[in-house]
């Protein structure tokens, strides 16, 4: 049988036939002095691992679905280093099946020099990912023996919400500019502010004619209006058990966050103030008083660590905290589930406390699988599924109607459609002067 690599070296040093090798290292070393000397020399020449100095640099944040590159700098103050290195991170730091190749590196560092290796993370969950241990196995020149040790090199990467609905922002801003009077489309609602005077053209609302200004000039003058600015928007994220339900590949909470971010970006461009409250039985997050340029980064950073809590949301506590967070008239956007029991037993009894002082909008994530089930036909199972889907959708519709009878605007849409639908509802309220 032919020998290669390390086995050939051992055979040459020991002058022993392969067939009589003792598989135990102890037995092999006991009968072969030259081999023992070679192994001892190889072990002695392997670079000490504990003397190495390790530091990190690189990305401290990344959006979910993107990559984060973390650089590990290895400084070797002693003998030449030939080693295998494993940079360990939590399992959710990688796509399934890629951890082995992404976290392991082969390094060679001459004495007195430094080298850098880069570990590329692709996290699969939001939140903070913290580095675990760095394990280094240092080999001697012959590769017979190795020294191994671990180092703690702290580093944290915050995985932010992906904000996939950002693609809708340009079209919503265009609509906002129309409402704001920067184009030829001019609107008027009971909550709008006077903007300027211009000459009357056929088709203008005669109620907008300014008779005093008309009397001072030869042409009929009309007032133009723009939506009021500096309104207060309070985004309320329900982080209770219903937010943990998965719709598609993600929890409902993630879709609600995405919709909240698009609305926050749009409202801050409109000159409105945006705050965030995340609540179930306790306040999980509170963002208040941010400037227009700082509100979106603050919301993204705060939402990164939010997770659903498997508890029933305290509607009374949520209402009380929302009222304290919005002392004057505001638009309160509650992102929650339209499940009948939590709404009827929790929210409806306390809803008048909100609606008598504020404009309330409830946004909920609908399951697209229900719609597909409702259209299914062809066999007995499909018909039963369609009946169950129709019943579930009927319950949601009845719950939404109950909220509307209390003066609440309701947005019920699938994860892909919720963010633009919520932004449209905000623009409609603004155009109607209800903000």
N, C-alpha and C positions, 0 to 999 in steps of 0.2 A: 504494500500500500504506500503510495507516494505521500510525502509530508510537505507542508508549505508553511510559510510564515513562522509564527511563534513555536509551533510544534517541531519544525525542522531545527530551529535554534536549540531547543531543549534537547533534542536527540543528539545533536552535534556535541553539545557541552557534556552530556552524560555518557556518550558512547553506549547507550542502552538500546536494545531492540524495543520497538514500539509495543510488542506483545507482552513484555514483562513490566511495563510501567505500572506503578501503583497509582491508582486514580487519586489517592490522597496526597496533598502537597507535603504533609508531614513525612509520609513514607518515602516520597521522592527525594526530599532534601536529605533525609537520613542516610540514604545509600549513595549519594552523589555529591561529593565535595565541590567540584567545579560549578555545578549548577547552583548549589547553595550560595556560593560566592557571587555568581552572576546576579542572582535574585537580590541578594543583600546590597550589591552595588547599585542595581537598578532602583531599589527602594530609596537608597541614600541620595541618589542623584535627582529623584523626583522633586520638583519645586514644592516647598512648604505652602500649604493652602491657607493656613490661618494668618500668614503674614501678608497676604494680598490685601490691598485697599480697594474697596469698591464704592463707586458713587453713581447716582442716577441723574438723568436729565431727560427732557422730552415733553410730550404732551401731558397736560393736566386735565384736559376735558376733551370730549368727543361726542358727537351726536350718535344716537342709537342707529346702527347700521353702517357707520363710518369706521375708519381705522384710527388707531392711536399708536404712535411709534415711541417706544421707551428705550433710551440708550443707556447701556450699562458700561461704565468705564472701569477697566481693570488695570491697576497699577501694581507692577511686580518688582519689589525691592531686592529679590534674591536671585536664585538660579533660574535659568531659562524654563519657562512654563509651557508644557504641552498638556492640554486638558480638554475634557468634555464638561460643558456647563449646562445646567438646567435652571431657567428663570421661571419660577413657579408663580402662577396667578390663580384666582378662583376659576372654576370650570366655566362660569358664564362669561368669562373674558374672551372666549374663542367660539368660533363656529364649530358645531359638532364634528369630531374627527380630525381637527386641524391642530389640536394642542401639542401633539407629539412633535411634529415638524416645526411648529412656530416657536416653541419654548426651549428647544435644545440647540446648542451651538458648539462647534469645535474651535478652540482658540489656541493660539501660539503667541506667547509674549516673551521677548528676550529680556534678559536681566536688566533692571534699571529703566525699563520702558513701560509704556501703557498702550492698551488697545481698547477699542470700542466694539461692542456688539449691540445690535438693535433687535428688540423683540416687538413684533407687530401684533397688537391686540385688535380684535373685532368683536366687541361686546354684544351679547344677545339680550341684555336686560338693562333697564335704567338703574341709576343709583351709583354709589361709590364702589369702585373696585380697588382693593388694596393689595399691594405686592406681598407675596409670601416669601419663602426662603430662596436664596440662590445657592444651589448645590454645585460644588466644583470637585471633579475627580482629576487629580494631577498624576500623569504617568511618567515613568522614567524613560531613558533613551531606548531601552529594549522592549518596553511595553509589558514587562512581566508582572510588576507590582504597581500599585497606585496608592496615593494618599487622597483622602476624601474629607471634606468638611463643608459646613453650611455657614452662610453669612446672612444677617438680617440687613436689608437695604430698603428702608421704607419708601413708599411712593403711592400716591393715590390718584386715580383717574376717575373723574366724575362723568358718568354717561348721561347725557342730556336727552330730553324728548326730541324726536326727529323733526317735528314741525313740518310735516309733509304738506299741510294745507297752505304753505307759503306761496305756492304757485297760483292761488286764487287772489292774492293780495293786489296785483296790478289792476285787475278788472273791478274789484271792489273800490279801489281808490279812484278809478275813473268815474264810477257812479257817485262817489262822495264829492268829487269836484263839481259834478253837475248840481248836486244839492247845495253846494257851497257857493253857487253863483259865479263860478269862474268860467263857465261856458254860457251858451245862449239859453240853456234851460234854467229857468228861475222858478222857484217854488215858494209857496206861502202856507204856513200852518199856524195854529194858535200859539205855539211856543217858539216861533221864529223871531229873529232880530232884524231891525231895519238896517239895510245896507247902503243904498244910494238911490238917487233919482235918475230917471232916463225918460226919453220921449216915448209917448204912447204909440203902440203899433196895433193894428187890428188883431183881435184875438186875446188881448190882455184882459185880465180880470178887472172889471170896472171898479171893484171895491178897492183896488190898489191905487186909484187916481188920487193924487195929492192936489186938492183944489186950491189951497193957498199958494203952492208953488206955481200952479197953472195960472193963477191970477197975476203973478209977477212976471210972466213971460208969455210969448206969443204962441207956444205949443203946449199941448196937454202933457203934463208930467205924471209919471206913475212911480210909485215906490217899488224898489226891489228888496227882496228879503233873503236872508241866509239862515241856515239852522243855527241855533244857539250853541255857543262854545262853553267850555269849562263845565260841562255836565259831569256828574259823578257816576261811574259804572262800578258796581261791586260784583265780581265773579265769585260764585260760591260753588266749590267742588264738594260734592257728597262723596266722602271716602269710606262709607259704610259697606256692609256686606254686598249690597246689590252692585257696587262698582267693581267687585272682584269677578263677576260673571264674564266669561270670555265670549267675545263676538268675533268670529273669524280666528285670527292668530293672536289677538291681544285682548287684555281686559277692557271692560267698558271705560274704566278710568283713563286709559291712554287716549281713547278717542275723544273723551271729554276734554282732556288737556289740550289736544290738538285744536279743537274748536275754540277753546278759551284763548289760546295764543293768537289765532287769526283775529278774533274779535278785539283782543287787546292791542294788536298792531294797528288795526283799522281805527279804533276809537282814539288811540293816542295821536294818530295823524289828524284826526278830526278836532283835536284840541280838547278832548275830554280827559278827565282823570280816571285812572283805572286802578282798583285795588283787588286783592285776591284773599279769599278766606277758604281754607280747606278744613272740613269738620265732619266728625261722625258722632262721637260722644265727648270728644275733646278737640281743641284747636290743634290741627296738625301742621298748619302753615298759615301765616298772616303776612301779607305784603301791603304796606300802606305808604302813602306820601312820596312815591317815586316821581321823578320828572319824566317828561315824555320820552327823552332819549334813554333813560335808565330803566323804564318800566319793563320792557320786553326781556332784556338780559336778567333782570331780577326774577321775573316769573319763570323763565326757563331754568335758572339755577335752583330755584325753590322747588319746582315741580320734579326735578330730577330724582329726589330722594323720597317722594311720596309713594306710598304703597297702600292698597286697599286693606281695611281692617275688617275682620270677620265678626263684626258686631252690628246690631241694629242701630241705625242713626237716630239720635235724639232730636226730633223735630223741634221741640220746644227750646232746647238749648241752642240749636242752630238759628232759630228765629231771633232769640234774644241776642245772640252774638252778632247777627247780621244787623239788627237795629242799632246796636252800639257802634258798629263799624260804619254805619250810614246815618249820621245824625240829621242830615237834611235830605230833601227829596232826591232820589237817585233811581237809576235803573239797576235792579237786582236780577242778575242772571243766575238761576239755580240749575246746575248741571247734575241731574239725578236720573233715576230710573222711573218709568211710567208704570211700574207694577202696582196693581190695584190696592193690595193690602198696605204697603208703606205709605201710599198717598192718602188713602181714605182714613186710615187710623192715625197717621202721623202728621202729614202736612196740612190736610184740609181743615182740621180744627183750629190751627194757629195761623192759617193763611190770611184771614182778615187783618191781623196785626201788621202784615207786610203791605197788603194792597191799599189800606187806607192812607198810608204815608208815601208809598213808593210805586213805581211802575215795575211789575214783576214779569219776568220771562223765564219759562221752564224749558230746558233743552234736554232731550233724552236720546240715547243711542238705540236704534232699532236693529233687530237681528235680520240681515238679508236672507238668512235661511228660512225664516218664516214665510217670506214672500214666495220663495221658490217652492216651498211645501204647498202653499195655497193653490199654486197652478198645476200641481202634479195630478196626473190621471193615468189610466191605462191598466191598473190592476187594483185589487182590493186594498192592499197595503197603502198604495198611493192615495186612494180615496179617503181612507181613514186619516192619513197624514194631512190631507187638504182640509178635512173637517176640523182637525185639531188646530191647524194654523189659522183657520177662519175664526175659531173661538178665541184663540189667543189675541189675534188682531182686534176682534170686537171688544175685548176687555180693555185693550190699550186705548181704543177710540172712545169708549165710555169714560175712561179716566181722564183723557184729554178734554172731553166735553165738560166734565165737572170742573176742571180748572178754568176753562174759558168762561163758564158761568160766573166765576168769581173775578172776572176781569183780567185773567192771566193770559199772556201770549204763549202759545205752545209750539215748540219746534220738535218734531219727531222724525228722525232721519237715520239712515244707515251710516256706518262709520265714515265712508268716503264722501257722503253728502252732508253730514251734520255741520261741518265747519262753514262751507259756503251758505248753507241754509240759515245758520245762526247769524252770519254777517248780513245777509239780506234782511232778516227780521229787524236787526238793529237799524239798518238804513231806512226801512219803512217806518219805524217808530220815529226816527229823526225827521224824515220828510213830513210826517203827519204832525210834527210839533209836540209829540208826547214825551220828549226828553227835556 
